Amino acid sequence: MKIFPMFAVPFMQTELPDCAALNRELHALFLQREGEPWRNPKPSMSILPGLFESRFDLFSWPEACVQALHDFCMGTLLRTVAELNTYAIDDMRQLEMQNHAWFHITRRGGRFGSHNHPLASWSGVYCVSAGRSEAGHADSGDLHFHNPHQHANMFNDPGNCRLNPLYSLEGRSFSLVPGQLVLFPSWLFHEVLPFHGEGERVTVAFNCWFRPRGAAQARQGGMPLPPPWG
């Protein structure tokens, strides 16, 4: 007898070593730019009180701290894509990658509702600062992912109510810590649970999509890039 998983969703998580100094620079820069003209002008979702969302051009900023984070996030994503697709180095050299990136500042009561990211293949979240959550709020500010097997819980009984975590029908949450990076497929629905605490929960998020290098020149009119979204 063999029990094995199918329909698995790939995730990747890692931590940036010695990130304290970089995170301090990012934290200060983002607080300085919390407001106009850095605010996302056309969010696709309602931005609730307690949350600030920046424009989606973060990784084009020239500041050294931003470019250091860009290199870490994009380098990690490229290695993840290569491993999951069994691409060789030459295969990766034939790909172009585009991205949108932005930062969130979340204060007491701030949250972000359930959503996914169309027109991208991979998304990521990097934690700059976790804030100081209050006791009694174990899930404060958690990055929560919904189980994509939407019909699997149509009938629950003792035969499936205690499945091990690999097969569980529950969602999954990350209580992010500074320096932690999580990568996940962009189609997966997720949300940020309400933050109950002091200070700021500061994160950087990004979406990425790929195309063969030179595809824009090979097609008349080029390959259209997706518009920004919230």
Secondary structure, DSSP 4 states (H G I P E B T S, - for coil): ------S----EEEE-TT-HHHHHHHHHHHHHTSSTTTB-SS-SS---TTEEEB-SBGGG---HHHHHHHHHHHHHHHHHHHHHHT--HHHHHTEEEEEEEEEEEE-TT--EEEE--TT-SEEEEEEEEEEEEPTT-TTTT-EEE--S-TTTTSS--TTTTT--TTT--S-EEE---TTEEEEEETTS-EEEPPP-EEEEEEEEEEEEEEEETTHHHHSTT-PPPPPP--
